[in-house]
Amino acid sequence: MAFDGSAFIDRFNTVWNGHDLDGILAMMTDDVVFEASFGKEAWGHRVTGKPAVREFLRDMFDRIPDIRWDEIRHFVHPELATVEWLTSGTPRGGTRFEVQGCDILALRDGKIAAKRSYRKGQI
């Protein structure tokens, strides 16, 4: 069956904005490398494998219960996809934010093998 890039991106946006952990993880390989756009390291915060991604996302969705990503544009190929987005949310006890960024997705057999997120800095 041929890779349907539009359906893949539609599903990606739906599961992320639905905070659907099982749906998100179903789109990933077991050995996925996940790099968040924030963290102490130059690459942000990195976790590897579905169990670690589940824990990381569960914590993020708990800390920012209204977080969402509104797609600006995307490009998708069977081996690589990019999704530009405006993310917004209000951390518990914090101030609402909006920031532009993108995900670069390395794909393997129709699943995300690596998800690297980048966002614009705010000064």
PyMOL commands that set and color helices and strands:
alter all, ss='L'
color gray80, all
select helices_A, chain A and resi 5-17+21-26+50-63
alter helices_A, ss='H'
color red, helices_A
select strands_A, chain A and resi 28-41+44-48+68-77+80-89+97-108+111-119
alter strands_A, ss='S'
color yellow, strands_A
deselect
rebuild
show_as cartoon
